[in-house]
């Protein structure tokens, strides 16, 4: 009886891990910003905004890479791998921030903070659609000049 119970519990644990992984992995892939829906609170959203992101989720972490080539002469890239527990991890490619934290809020929502030496520069809520085809990032960021603005960015899976 104990052996059978152990097999059932082990099977349940494997199934739950697979389900959790499948829920996160539906967000994996390449995403492209949708300019017609996106905006900045200061009204200065670039008409030619060009931002693509690649996401790879596992149960425990996110690997993120983005390329903003709005300025074709000087594209900007940001990359990081962060655990999904809210702990600060190093971030490369940005002079504005050097750490990132990620926390799962629900099956389709995550809180992302970008920090400079522990000071929050950008706080964002990422909301994925149930079907995993759309992503909305809503947040507030502080510019290098110290001015804050809100933003909402819509992305479609490519």
Beta strands, then each sheet from edge to edge (+ up, - down):
strand 1: 29-33
strand 2: 39-40
strand 3: 51-57
strand 4: 61-68
strand 5: 76-83
strand 6: 89-90
strand 7: 99-106
strand 8: 109-116
strand 9: 119-128
strand 10: 134-142
strand 11: 148-157
sheet 1: 2+ 11- 1+ 3- 4+ 5-
sheet 2: 2+ 11- 10+ 9- 8+ 7- 6+
end
